[in-house]
Amino acid sequence: MLQHIDRDEAIRFREHFHKHPELSGQEYETAQFIQQHLQDWGIEYQKVGETGTYAWIKGTKDNGRKVLLRADIDALPVAEKTNLSYKSVNPGVMHACGHDIHGAALLAAAQRLAELKDSFSGTVLLAFQQAEEFGHGSQYFIQQGLTKGYDRAFGVHIAPDVPVGSVLLSRKEDAASCDFFRLTIKGRKAHTSKPQLGRDALQAGTLLVGEISRLRSRVLPPEEKVIVGIGVFKAGSSYNVVADEAVIEGSFRAYNNETRERLKEEFVKLAGVAEEAYGVQVLCEFDCFASPLINDEEARDEIAGVAAELLGQDKVQISEKPAFGFAGDDFAEYLKESKGAYVHLGVADDNPASQAGLHSDKLEPAEEAVVIAADLHLNYALAYLGQAD
């Protein structure tokens, strides 16, 4: 039998989070709000980093099953331009990506799960994760060993292109990796009237920018789904001085680890070409902001079944294409050692602002979305864990 969260509480939580957004790594008040409520409900928890929270609710019988529910809680450096009565009171900061809904939904589900703990078996794990927008929030949970040791992982993300009351799940690939790269080129200064005395980091950087731009088409098959992009190229200090340093930064995004490793190897090769051509030194640095997010098919079907029971079969869409496209989301890190899936939650209604894109300063998701998200968390956990005998 389906269970439901407290609708008014879910909406209250969402409005509070939206009104008091905090940037990645600075979610202090948000974490305090979450932890105070967990404490009031008798839910055990621990802090993760400075602003993350990991909690657990044990059912009346331990059947060995564990399900992890995850929500991100950080906001964006966006000046809000909505008409909401609970718009941000923090200048230049806004929940423009739905993390207010994500966090509120999980908190409302936690409240109801605590009330129902005598009726289910196993353990529910709750991850209120900081700094998803920054790209490293999951690292705090990884460092404490909290992204493994469970059987299922589940999360939601709002989707302004999906009607409220409907959800969408990618059949398999959901979001690409986000791999950051930085190439630091060390040369030698000289006056531009005597360039032979220098080692031109700018010219070496120009070579690398051109070769990186052609990297995707040059080394990968046409059918390979990959994007390589450069966002930063800095060099030089004066119009008449040979640049002694240049920095190139960007990202590459792919859906499989073999391609990611091959791209890293190609960057190193290109660095060697630039070193030989210009007599410079090139330092290659890589950082994984998010791994590829790949839904497990068994978990996806389980979640789709719960969503269909809750919303109706016609309200559950299965996409053959990655719902997030080449965007990244570090929910992927929770799926590395367990089965799980991500749900894209419809938030579009008759209000045009509900259909504004993610990160828009005008985004106003439909209110009912937080209730649906919370009920999905609640009922998937109960369905997977099973009733107490």
Buried (B, 14 or more C-beta within 10 A) or exposed (E): EEBBBBBEBBBBBBBBBBBBBBBBBBBEBBBEBBBEBBEEBEBEBEEBBEBBBBBBBBBBBEBEBBBBBBBBBBBBEBEBBBEBEBBBEBEEBBBBBBBBBBBBBBBBBBBBBBBBBEBBBBBBBBBBBBBBBBBBBBBBBBEBEBBBEBBBBBBBBBBBEBBBBBBBBBBBBBBBBBBBBBBBBBBBBBEEEEEEEBBBBBBBBBBBBEBBBEBBEEBBEEEEBBEBEBEEBEBBEEEEBBBBBBBBBBBBBBBBEEBBEBBBEBBEEBBEBBBEEBEBBBEBEBEBBBBBBBBBEEBBEBBBBBBBBBBEEEBBBEBEEBBBBBBBBBBBBBBBEBBBBBBBBBBBBEBEBBBBEBEBEBBBBBBBBBBBBBBBBBBBBBBBBBEBE
